[in-house]
Amino acid sequence: MASFRTGHAGFTLLELIVVMALIGLTAGFAMPQLGGFLAADQMKSDVRKLIGLIHQTANLARREQEPYLLTYRPDEHRFVAEPEEKRDQESTEQSGKLLSLPVAESVVVGEFWSWYGGVQDRDERRIRFSREGYIEPTILYLGREDGREMSLILSPFLGTIRVEENHVVPDATIFAH
């Protein structure tokens, strides 16, 4: 004869279904916000990687004692750093001097603004590094389709890059920090 112990109660099927429905409902409300969070996180991740690529390019220009260009290639959706005087492209890639950074599809690379050149044409977005690794004061604009923007403010001599979470209007004081 089977005996039932008292004090050891389990969950009924109805209780489990209600809990699962509440979890599903909560997840349904959280998913759109989580998607926006992940896209923003992807943009921040790409910004961090781009900052690293800028520093690597400056170091490479100093080490090689030759000017470099960091160019955004919209057709490939990536940044490429290469010597300003392009040698044979294939030999440059094989020698390891070609640094590259793909940008996530969710990130929109906007215009570049430079101190001496102003707003750069969408097809000619590039940053020039001198043989000493210096750049002219430059602002890069990145964004997402939902309207969020980030500005990277590149200072020439300090080697610092500031990131602002909005569209920065260029003026003389922006590079003084």
Sequence and secondary structure as in RCSB ss.txt:
>XXXX:A:sequence
MASFRTGHAGFTLLELIVVMALIGLTAGFAMPQLGGFLAADQMKSDVRKLIGLIHQTANLARREQEPYLLTYRPD
EHRFVAEPEEKRDQESTEQSGKLLSLPVAESVVVGEFWSWYGGVQDRDERRIRFSREGYIEPTILYLGREDGREM
SLILSPFLGTIRVEENHVVPDATIFAH
>XXXX:A:secstr
     TT     HHHHHHHHHHHHHHHHHHHHHHHHHHHHHHHHHHHHHHHHHHHHHHHHHHHHTS EEEEEETT
TTEEEEEESS   HHHHHHHT  EEEE  TT EEEEEEETTTEE  GGG EEEE TTS    EEEEEE TTS EE
EEEE TTT  EEEESS     GGGG  
